[in-house]
Amino acid sequence: MPGAVKHASVISPAQLRALLGSVVRELCWGLGAVSREVDVWHSRAAAIPDRAIREDALDSLESKRGNIDGAALFWTLPDRRHPQLLHLLVMYEIMCDFLDSVSERGAGAGLENGRQLHLAFIEALDPDVPISDYYRHHPWQDDGGYLRLLVELCRAACVLLPSYAAVLPTLIRAARLATVQGINHELDPRLRDLTLREWAARELGDRDDLTWYELTGAASTWISVFALLALASEPERQQQEGAETYAAYFWVCLAATVLDSYVDEAEDVANGDHSYFAHYPTKAHGLRRAQEILERATHETRGLRHGHRHAVIVACMAALYLSKDSALTPGMRHTSRMLLRCGSPLATLLGPVLRAWRTAYSLRED
């Protein structure tokens, strides 16, 4: 792969300090605040009138709980603790996970349903645009105001961020591209892939270094939104910094999609779900690309302001995916460990830690 890079061979003192700072901030303030926020939304979800939507809301909060903690990690990027940022990160992730579940259940309603639902990705970040009728094409309608409240509270939190105006153009572009997620649940594989190909050509143009499914895979996740919100929470940030952050996190988003699809490939195939990893012509080719993409993500984020803190987030992301049970089956254990080593020495260090966290969290849930 042209432009592929190798990571540093050791963990730097700055990265160790950043890791320690993140741990302290999360343990002392972050995790408790996130749990309280999730409890509030769990109560609201339980009150949704429509049974199908209520089930989707509750399931997304319970089965995707790790995503919320991952989103909250971005509040460790700024120098100072910013409770409003943490609140916003959690709400936006809850909204996105909810829409993913709702869109998947309503996939039979067609592509227009997915597109309409995912307009919330954009509108939750821009208080100057009208709020859409998200359920216009959806078979189930009455959520008791659940989604609209998420959108409205996210909008209110955004405008309180000191550099929100400077970051807004890039933030909206990142969210608009992430609405491609609405296409991923299309039930007809041929129509889905054709639509994704056309979307990639229209929205992202031709790139010799990435295939159409890598382009749409990178756009399908909203991780870059979190990085931009964290940047907006700091005073006197400039628009150019937003563009640089998005460019670096494009690779992080792609790495997240590839790793997520890699660890869930067997389940996706069994369930007939869309698997980005399955687009690679061979597993060996997919593993090689996953290695190159993860190395590139590590390298690109290292060059950002607070690069050592971004390094912690990318390493945590890689370790979280590669510590799943499905990644450690006998047939995948070797390649998963190989990919973890490719992430960075920090990712290798965090692998057992995140595995232990998964185990503890699972026991707590039982």
C-alpha positions in Angstrom: 0.0 0.0 0.0 1.5 3.3 -1.0 2.1 5.6 2.0 1.9 2.7 4.6 3.9 3.5 7.7 5.3 1.6 10.6 4.6 2.5 14.2 7.2 3.4 16.8 8.8 0.4 18.4 8.3 1.5 22.0 5.8 3.4 24.1 6.8 7.0 24.6 6.8 8.7 28.0 4.2 11.1 26.6 1.9 8.2 25.7 2.4 6.7 29.2 1.5 10.0 30.8 -1.5 10.3 28.5 -2.6 6.8 29.3 -2.3 7.4 33.1 -4.2 10.7 32.7 -7.0 9.0 30.8 -7.3 6.3 33.4 -7.5 8.7 36.3 -10.0 11.0 34.5 -12.2 8.0 33.6 -12.1 6.2 36.9 -12.5 9.4 39.0 -15.1 11.2 36.9 -16.0 9.7 33.6 -17.3 6.2 34.1 -19.7 7.2 36.9 -21.1 10.1 34.9 -21.6 7.8 31.9 -23.4 5.2 33.9 -25.8 7.9 35.3 -26.4 9.2 31.9 -27.2 5.8 30.5 -29.6 5.1 33.4 -31.5 8.2 32.5 -31.9 7.2 28.9 -32.7 3.7 29.8 -35.7 5.0 31.8 -36.7 7.2 28.8 -36.4 4.2 26.4 -38.5 2.0 28.7 -41.3 4.6 28.3 -41.4 4.6 24.5 -45.0 3.7 23.5 -44.3 1.7 20.3 -43.1 -1.8 21.3 -40.7 -2.3 18.3 -39.0 1.1 18.8 -38.9 0.5 22.6 -37.1 -2.8 22.0 -34.6 -1.2 19.7 -33.9 1.6 22.1 -33.4 -0.7 25.1 -31.4 -3.3 23.1 -29.0 -0.6 21.7 -28.4 0.7 25.2 -27.7 -2.8 26.6 -25.9 -4.6 23.7 -23.9 -1.6 22.6 -22.9 -0.3 26.0 -19.2 -0.6 25.2 -19.7 1.9 22.3 -20.8 4.5 24.8 -17.8 4.1 27.0 -15.6 4.3 23.8 -17.3 7.5 22.8 -16.8 9.0 26.3 -13.1 8.3 26.1 -12.8 11.3 23.7 -13.4 13.6 26.7 -9.9 12.8 27.8 -8.4 14.7 24.8 -8.8 18.3 26.0 -6.5 19.6 28.7 -9.3 20.3 31.1 -12.4 18.2 32.1 -15.4 19.4 30.2 -18.6 17.8 31.6 -20.7 19.3 28.8 -18.5 17.5 26.3 -18.9 14.2 28.1 -22.7 14.7 28.2 -22.7 15.4 24.4 -20.5 12.5 23.5 -22.7 10.0 25.4 -25.9 11.4 23.9 -24.7 11.4 20.4 -23.5 7.8 20.7 -26.8 6.7 22.2 -28.6 8.3 19.3 -26.3 6.7 16.7 -26.6 3.2 18.2 -30.4 3.6 18.4 -30.6 4.6 14.8 -28.5 1.7 13.8 -30.9 -0.7 15.5 -34.0 1.1 14.2 -32.7 1.2 10.7 -31.8 -2.5 10.7 -35.2 -3.5 11.9 -36.9 -1.3 9.3 -34.6 -2.4 6.4 -37.5 -3.8 4.5 -38.9 -0.3 4.1 -36.2 0.5 1.6 -33.3 2.9 1.2 -35.4 6.0 1.7 -36.2 4.9 5.2 -32.5 4.5 6.1 -31.6 7.9 4.6 -34.5 9.6 6.4 -33.7 8.2 9.8 -30.0 9.1 9.6 -30.7 12.8 8.9 -30.6 12.9 12.7 -26.8 12.4 12.5 -26.5 15.9 10.9 -29.4 17.7 12.6 -28.2 16.8 16.1 -25.1 18.9 15.4 -26.6 21.9 13.6 -29.3 23.9 15.5 -29.9 26.2 12.5 -31.6 23.5 10.4 -35.2 22.3 10.9 -35.7 18.9 12.6 -37.0 16.4 10.1 -39.7 13.8 10.4 -37.3 10.9 10.9 -39.9 8.2 10.9 -41.6 9.3 7.6 -40.9 6.0 5.9 -40.6 3.8 8.9 -43.1 1.0 9.7 -43.2 2.0 13.4 -43.7 5.7 14.3 -44.4 6.5 18.0 -41.2 6.8 20.0 -42.8 9.2 22.5 -40.3 12.0 21.4 -37.2 9.9 22.3 -35.2 10.6 19.1 -36.2 14.2 18.9 -35.1 14.8 22.5 -31.7 13.3 21.8 -31.4 15.6 18.8 -32.5 18.7 20.7 -30.2 18.1 23.6 -27.2 17.4 21.4 -27.9 20.7 19.5 -28.1 22.6 22.8 -24.8 21.1 24.1 -23.0 21.8 20.8 -23.5 25.6 20.9 -21.9 25.7 24.4 -18.6 24.4 23.0 -16.1 27.4 22.7 -14.8 26.5 19.3 -18.0 25.1 17.9 -18.3 27.7 15.1 -14.8 27.1 13.8 -15.2 23.3 13.7 -18.8 23.3 12.4 -18.2 23.0 8.6 -16.0 19.9 9.1 -18.3 18.5 11.7 -21.3 18.7 9.4 -19.3 17.1 6.6 -18.3 14.2 8.8 -21.8 13.7 10.0 -23.3 14.0 6.5 -20.8 11.3 5.2 -21.7 9.1 8.2 -25.4 9.0 7.0 -24.2 6.4 4.4 -24.8 4.0 7.3 -28.4 4.1 6.2 -27.5 2.2 3.1 -25.7 -0.6 4.9 -28.8 -2.4 6.1 -30.3 -2.7 2.6 -31.6 -6.3 2.3 -30.7 -6.8 -1.4 -26.9 -7.2 -1.6 -26.7 -6.2 -5.2 -28.7 -3.1 -4.7 -26.8 -2.3 -1.5 -23.4 -2.6 -3.1 -24.4 -0.7 -6.3 -25.8 2.1 -4.2 -22.6 2.2 -2.0 -20.4 2.3 -5.1 -22.4 5.2 -6.6 -22.3 7.0 -3.3 -18.6 6.6 -2.9 -18.0 8.0 -6.4 -20.3 10.9 -5.9 -19.3 11.9 -2.3 -15.6 10.9 -2.1 -14.4 10.7 -5.7 -11.8 8.4 -7.1 -8.9 7.4 -4.8 -6.2 5.1 -6.0 -5.3 4.1 -2.4 -8.8 2.9 -1.3 -11.5 0.7 -2.8 -15.2 1.8 -2.9 -16.0 -0.5 0.1 -13.1 1.0 2.1 -14.3 4.5 1.3 -17.9 3.7 2.4 -16.6 1.7 5.4 -14.6 4.7 6.6 -17.6 7.0 6.2 -20.0 4.6 7.9 -18.7 5.3 11.4 -19.0 8.5 13.3 -15.8 8.3 15.3 -14.5 11.4 13.6 -17.5 13.4 15.0 -16.2 12.7 18.5 -12.7 13.9 17.7 -14.1 17.1 16.3 -16.4 17.7 19.2 -13.4 17.2 21.6 -11.5 19.8 19.5 -14.5 22.2 19.6 -14.5 22.0 23.4 -11.2 23.8 23.6 -10.9 27.5 23.2 -9.4 29.3 20.1 -9.3 26.3 17.8 -9.2 27.0 14.1 -11.1 25.6 11.1 -7.9 24.2 9.7 -7.4 22.1 12.8 -10.8 20.6 12.2 -9.9 19.7 8.7 -6.6 18.1 9.8 -8.4 16.2 12.6 -11.0 14.8 10.1 -8.3 13.8 7.6 -6.5 11.8 10.3 -9.6 10.3 11.7 -10.8 9.1 8.3 -8.2 6.4 8.8 -9.3 5.7 12.3 -12.8 5.3 11.1 -11.7 2.9 8.4 -9.7 0.9 10.9 -12.7 0.7 13.2 -14.9 -0.6 10.4 -12.4 -3.2 9.2 -11.6 -4.5 12.6 -15.2 -4.6 13.6 -16.1 -6.5 10.4 -13.1 -8.8 10.8 -14.1 -9.9 14.4 -17.8 -10.3 13.4 -17.3 -11.8 10.0 -18.5 -15.3 10.9 -21.6 -13.9 12.7 -22.4 -11.5 9.8 -22.2 -14.3 7.2 -24.3 -16.6 9.4 -27.0 -13.9 9.8 -26.8 -12.6 6.2 -25.6 -9.2 7.3 -23.4 -6.9 5.4 -19.7 -7.7 6.1 -17.1 -5.1 4.9 -14.3 -7.6 5.6 -16.0 -10.1 3.2 -15.5 -7.7 0.3 -11.7 -8.4 0.3 -10.9 -11.1 -2.3 -9.1 -13.3 0.2 -8.8 -13.4 4.0 -5.0 -13.0 3.6 -5.6 -9.8 1.6 -8.1 -8.5 4.1 -5.6 -9.1 7.0 -2.9 -7.3 5.1 -5.1 -4.3 4.4 -6.3 -4.3 8.1 -2.6 -4.2 9.2 -1.8 -1.3 6.8 -4.9 0.7 7.7 -4.3 0.4 11.4 -0.7 1.4 11.0 -1.8 4.4 9.0 -4.4 5.4 11.5 -1.8 5.3 14.3 0.6 7.4 12.3 -1.8 10.0 11.1 -3.3 10.7 14.6 0.2 10.9 16.1 0.7 14.1 14.1 -2.3 15.9 15.6 -2.3 18.3 18.5 -2.3 16.1 21.7 -1.1 13.3 19.4 -0.1 11.2 22.4 -3.6 11.3 23.7 -5.0 10.4 20.3 -2.6 7.5 20.4 -4.2 6.2 23.5 -7.7 6.4 21.9 -6.6 4.5 18.7 -4.8 1.9 20.8 -7.9 1.4 23.0 -10.1 1.1 20.0 -7.9 -1.6 18.4 -7.5 -3.5 21.8 -11.3 -3.3 22.3 -12.2 -4.9 19.0 -9.4 -7.5 19.1 -10.3 -8.6 22.7 -13.8 -9.8 21.7 -14.5 -13.5 22.2 -15.0 -13.9 18.4 -11.5 -12.5 17.8 -9.9 -15.1 20.2 -11.4 -18.3 18.9 -8.8 -21.0 17.9 -9.1 -20.1 14.2 -8.6 -16.3 14.8 -6.4 -16.0 17.9 -3.1 -15.9 16.0 -4.2 -13.3 13.4 -5.9 -11.2 16.0 -2.7 -11.0 18.1 -0.8 -10.2 14.9 -3.1 -7.3 14.2 -2.9 -6.0 17.8 0.9 -5.9 17.5 0.5 -3.9 14.3 -1.6 -1.2 16.1 1.2 -0.1 18.3 3.1 -1.2 21.4 0.4 0.7 23.4 -2.3 -1.4 21.8 -0.4 -4.6 22.7 -0.1 -3.4 26.3 -3.9 -2.6 26.4 -5.0 -5.9 24.8 -5.1 -7.9 28.1 -6.4 -4.9 30.0 -9.4 -4.6 27.7 -9.9 -8.3 27.7 -10.1 -8.2 31.5 -12.5 -5.3 31.3 -14.8 -7.2 29.0 -14.8 -10.2 31.3 -15.5 -8.0 34.4 -18.3 -6.2 32.6 -19.8 -9.4 31.4 -19.8 -10.8 35.0 -21.3 -7.5 36.2 -24.1 -7.8 33.7 -24.9 -11.4 34.7 
